[in-house]
């Protein structure tokens, strides 16, 4: 009976991982989200800066972690000041985004 339960658990984990990878691949290749966030007037430098702030230039594994349920994101440039609050928020089950990231998103959408 225990072997059956362990085998079923392994199969369930395999299915969940496969579905997450397929969903990530589909969302990754839909298009560049930066193009949808900024207007046509944005310069390539503005687009590159937003892409860097959003972490879209990060390795695929980071993007996959966020899409599959990571509780937060801390920009590398702000890790010294934002890391401890992010860890505390994650331990409390809350989502934490770097304030610089939120500012970049608001600026890109024209709401700041």
Order of alpha helices (4+ residues) and beta strands (2+ residues): alpha-alpha-alpha-alpha-beta-alpha-beta-alpha
